[in-house]
Amino acid sequence: MSVKDRVIAIIAEQAVLEPSDVTMESTLEDLGIDSLGLVESIFAIEEEFDISVPFNANEPEASDFDISSVASIVGGIEALIAEQEK
């Protein structure tokens, strides 16, 4: 399963949707994921990929991690995985 598919599965689970309902263009807001759901998604992603996501739940806008869309989240996670594998 690709990084993209695994991230979409985690986000879909948080949004109580089918993975097929989550597109790369979706925003977390579109999917009905609130700040608590976002934090839970980040934790689940960190656990799934054994990475640390540079995201501060108290100051999301101050984070270096782009959560503006599913595509940006997938891209950020792929970059973190690549960085860790160095």
C-alpha positions in Angstrom: 0.0 0.0 0.0 1.4 3.4 -1.0 2.0 6.3 1.4 -0.8 8.1 -0.2 -3.3 5.2 0.3 -2.2 4.7 3.9 -2.6 8.5 4.7 -6.0 8.6 3.0 -7.1 5.5 5.0 -6.2 7.2 8.2 -7.9 10.5 7.3 -11.0 8.7 6.1 -11.2 6.8 9.4 -11.0 10.1 11.3 -13.7 11.6 9.1 -15.8 8.5 9.3 -15.9 8.2 5.5 -14.9 5.7 3.0 -11.3 6.2 1.6 -13.0 6.6 -1.8 -14.7 9.7 -0.5 -11.3 11.4 0.3 -9.6 13.1 -2.6 -6.2 14.6 -2.9 -7.9 18.0 -3.3 -10.0 17.6 -0.1 -9.3 19.9 2.8 -9.7 18.6 6.3 -12.5 21.1 6.7 -14.3 19.7 3.7 -14.1 16.3 5.3 -15.5 17.6 8.6 -12.3 17.0 10.6 -11.9 19.4 13.5 -8.8 20.3 15.4 -9.1 17.2 17.7 -9.6 15.0 14.7 -6.5 16.6 13.1 -4.4 15.9 16.2 -5.6 12.3 16.2 -4.9 11.9 12.5 -1.3 13.3 13.0 -0.8 10.8 15.9 -2.1 7.9 13.8 0.2 9.0 10.9 3.2 9.2 13.2 2.5 5.7 14.5 1.8 4.2 11.0 5.0 5.5 9.5 7.2 5.7 12.7 8.0 9.4 12.0 7.7 12.6 14.0 5.5 15.2 12.3 6.6 18.8 13.0 3.1 20.0 13.9 2.1 22.0 17.0 -1.5 21.5 17.8 -1.5 24.7 19.9 -0.2 26.8 17.0 -1.1 25.0 13.7 -0.2 28.1 11.7 3.3 28.2 13.2 4.0 24.7 12.1 6.3 23.8 9.2 3.8 21.1 8.2 1.3 22.1 5.5 -2.2 20.7 6.3 -4.1 22.7 3.8 -5.2 19.7 1.8 -4.8 15.9 1.7 -2.3 16.3 -1.1 -0.1 18.6 1.0 -0.3 16.2 3.9 0.7 13.2 1.8 3.6 15.3 0.2 4.8 16.3 3.7 4.8 12.8 5.0 6.6 11.5 1.9 9.3 14.1 2.5 9.5 13.2 6.2 9.9 9.5 5.3 12.6 10.2 2.7 14.4 12.4 5.2 14.3 9.6 7.8 15.7 7.1 5.4 18.9 9.1 4.8 
